[in-house]
């Protein structure tokens, strides 16, 4: 069990050979970590578990769950669902940032884009195992890739190949890209946005509201580097904007408190606006175990029904 749970750690997943293996190991580690519930109504190839009742067929008992929990549970199967999920991934230059604080015990740095890609791979794997349809959109200053939702394993492999070869692009056009996707998606679905949201909050929030106006359910996963949250410098530093190339020399420890106040205000704005507009929101950094995001997805999925 402990070995399986290690695959919820980003720095461990980053060492795996390919995106398909990463997706599978993250999801399997996630399931292992949930087995005591069991799975909290979670489903992979089946809808949910319920406790065994007198009269149920013995052949429906999930013996793997029994072996882990010492309790009898029945697998309840469902037909293919009609939910379409649209995963929208920010691949702008700022997402390539990876600090020393993003490295785990093995010393491997994990960029925001790496983390987001692994998470998208796991979410896509999970959705298609649940027989939901998933599509992938990638943007930087414009939309670079738009794959409509499908629910086949062959399509999952196409998504994973795209993620495997993904690289950070140009400047950020978050609000513009989200508005364009809101205009394209006509059928109600689940919109999952993964981004550092380093754009004008007013414009981004307006774009998220566009999805809600079209009656979509929306889940926002804001991804930061631990260093972006702590700003824990010890010496003078030269800051370089990854998107514009502009450089600034300063003494970070003199402005750390002011930076942290501004960041707190920035994050609270997104959190508050999402709450007020019935948008699910979760703040992650590149050291956050993947189960935090997967739980958030499942909670959102359950509300949709």
N, C-alpha and C positions, 0 to 999 in steps of 0.2 A: 504494500500500500504506500509506504513512504517513498519508494522509487517512483511510483506512478505520480504522486503528488509533486515531485520535483519538476514535472513537465508543465506545471502551472507557472514556473518561474521563467521570465523572459530570457535571462542570460543562458539558461539551460537549453531552451528551445532554439536559440540562435545558433547553437552548435550542431543541430541536426542537419541531415544531408540535403533535404529538399522540402518544399512547401507542403506537399502532400503528407509527408511524415510528420511535419510540425503540426498540421491541422489535426491529424488523427491522434497524436500523442497528447495534445492539449485537451481534446474532448474526452479521451479516455481517462486522463488524469482528473478532469472535472467530474466525471461520473463516479470515479473511485472515491473522491472526496465527499460525495453526496450520499453514499450508500446507506448511511444509518437512518435516513428519513423514510423510505429509501427514495432517493432522487427528487424528493419534494414535488411529486407529480411530473417529473421530467420524463421526456420520452426520446428514445432513439429507436426508430422503426416501429414504435408503438406509442399509443396516446398517453397512457399513464399506468401506474400501479394502484391497486386498491387491496385492502386486507382480505384475506381468504375468509369466506363465509360458508357455513354448512350447506351442502348442495352444489357448490361449485365443482367443476370437473378437475380432478387431480392433475390432468395433463396440462392445465392452464397455469399451474403454479410455476413461478420463476425460481428455479432451484439455485441459480447463481445468487440471487438476492437472499434466499434462505441461508445459503452458506456464509454470507457476510453479516446477516442481521439476526439469524436464528429465529426468523419470523416468516410466516407464509404470506406471500403476496401474489396476486393474480395480475397478469398482463392484460390490459384492455386495448384491443386494436381498434384503429379507426381507418376510414377510407382517406384517400389523398385529400388534403385541404386545398382551399382556394386562395390562401394567403400569398400575396406577392410582396417580397421584401426587396427594397432598393438600397444597397449599401453604397454610400457616397464617400469616397476616400480623397483626402487632401494630399496631393503629392507635390506641393509647392516647395521652393528651396528651403524655407524655414523648417520644414519637417525633416530635413537631413541632419539636424543638429543632434550631436551625441556627446555628452560631457563625461568626464571621469566618473562622476557620480552615477551614471547610468550603467556602469560595469558592475557585475556581481563578483562572486568569489573567483570565478575563472578569468576575470580581467577583461572580458569581452564587452566592448561598448555596444549599446543598443540604441540606435537612433529612433526618433519619434516615428519615422516612416517604417523602419523595421518592425517596431512594436505594433503599429497599426496594421501592417501587412499580415503579421502572424495572427492578429486578432480577427481580421477579416477572413483569413483562411479558416480559422476555427469556427467562426460564426457561419460561414458558407457550408462547411462540412456538417455542422449541427442542423442547419435548416433543411438541407437536402435529405439528411437522414430522417428528419421528421416529415419529409415529403412536402415541405413548403418550397415555393419557387423563390429563387434569389437571383438578383442581377447586380452588376458591379459598374459603378461610374467612378472614374478617376479624373481629377482636375488639378490644375495649377492656376494660371491666369485665365485659362479657358478649359473647357471640357476636352480631355485627351482621349478618353475611352468611355463608351456607353454600351454596356451589354445588358439587354433586356432580361427580365427574370425567366428562368426555366427551372425545372425540378428533377433533372436527370443526373446521374453520376458522371456521364460523359461531359455534361456541361460544367459540372464541378471541376473536372480536370482542366477544362479550358480556363476557368477563373483562376485556378491555382497556378497555371502556366503564366498567365498575365502577372500575377503577384510575384512570381519567382523572378521575373525580368524587370520589375518595376524600379524606376530610379526617380529621384527628385528632379523637378523641372524648374520652372521659372518663378516669377513673382506671384503673389497671392491674388486670386480673384474669387474669393469664397462666396461673397454675396451674389455676384453676377452669375456664377456657376450654379448656385442653388436656385436662383430665380429661373434660370433656363431649364433646370430639371423639373421644377414645379410646373412649368408650362408644358413640358413634354408628357408628364405622367398623368393620364386622364382617369385611370381606374384607381379607386382607393386602395392603399397598401400601407406597409410599414416602411418608413424612411429612417435609415440609420446613418448618421453623419459622424465621421471620424476625422477630427482636425484639431490643430492647436488653436484655431479661431483667432489667429493673429491678423485681424482685419478690423475695419471700423465696426464696433459692436452695434451701432444703430442700423447699419446696412445689413449685417448678418442676421440680427433679430428680425428685421423686416422680411428677410428671405425665409427664415424659419416659419414665420407667421403665414407666409404664402402657402406653405405646405398644409398648415392647419386650416387655412381658409378653404382649401380644396378637400378637406375632411380626411387627410392622411393622419395616421398615428406617427409620431416622430420621437426618435431616441437620439440624443446628442451625446457623443463621447468625446470630451475635450482631453487631448493628450499633450502633456508637457514633459520636459526633461526635469529630473529632480533639481538640477542646478538652476533652472529657470524659476523654480519655486523658492529656493533657499538664497540664491545670489551670494553664496558663501565664498567670496574671494578673500585671499589673505595678502595680496600684493597688488601693485599697479597693474593695469591691464589695458589692452587695446581691443575694443569691441568692433567687430566687422559684421555689417548687415549682410546676411546670406543672400538676400534677394536684390539689393541695390549695390553692394560692394562698398558702401560708405563706411569709413572707419572713425572711431572716436577713442582718444586716450583719456583715461580717468582713474581715480582712486576709488574703487568699488566700495570699500569698507566705509567710506564717508557718505555714500548715498544708499547703502543697503536698506536702512529703515524706510526711507522715502520710497525706494523701489518696491519693497514688500507691501507698503500701504497701497501703492498704486495697483500692484498685482492683485491684492486682496479685493480692492474695489472692482477691478476688471472682472475677476472671477465671480464675485457676488452678483454683479450685474447680469451675467449670463444665467447664473443659477436662479435668480429672482424672476427674470423675464421668462425663462422656461417654465418655472412653476406656475406663473400667472397665466400662461397660455397653454397649459396642459401638455407640455412637452417634457418627456422624461430626460433627465440630465445626470451624467456621472462624470466626475473629474478623475482622471487617471494620470499617472506618470509612468515612465518606462521601467520602473522597478516594481510596479503594482502587479501582483499575481493575476493571471488571466481570469481566474474564477470570479473576480469582482465584476468584470464586464459581462461575463456569461450569465451570472445571476441576474444582472440588470436587464439583459436581453430577455431572459425567461420571464421575469416579472412583467415586462412590457408585453411580451407575447401572450401571457395568461390574461391580461386585461382585455386584449383584443377578442379573445375567445376563439 
